[in-house]
Amino acid sequence: MARLVEICEALGYEDVWTYVNSGNAVFDAAGSRAAIEVSMEDALETALRFEVETFVRTAAELNKALSLDTVKVGDGDTYFITFLKTPPSAATTKALEAASNDFDTLIVRGRDVHWRMRGKSTDTKLTAKTWNLVGKHRSTSRNVNMLHKLAAKLGA
């Protein structure tokens, strides 16, 4: 995570810090989301010598995603938000949501997919084929519990 901070600072981003060992970096930067993603991907590939997809969200976007009442989470459930590069097409949205089953529920909201599992994430019935609907390596998932803690830290 220290290397990630160094890379972000070398790009000119300010107030850089990371949150848990998850690849999440927080920073202030000027420019469009798309431009920041491209700059970060190029810098990470140069530094690490492999491709890295990045998914930039503002604090406001994160808080909005966390405030949506998309699924009811019960005891023992796991809830992720899967971040996408771009909003999926209507057909892809329909296909993702149709992949819901008795264990997994997928609800698409813009560039985010709310994913509730009735148990542990390791027991998901979804396959890579489902996530490849949005493009190979074009999504990343984070546990909502961790995201709430990150959002609280951002607000502090």
Buried (B, 14 or more C-beta within 10 A) or exposed (E): BEEBBEBBEEBEBEEBEBBEEBBBBBBEBEBEBEEBBEBBBEBBEEBEEEEBBBBBBEEEBBBBBBEEEBBEBEEEBBBBBBBBBEBBEEEBBEBBBEBBEEEBBBBBBBBBBBBBBBEEBEEBEBEEEBBEBBBEEBBBEBBBEBBEEBBEEBEE
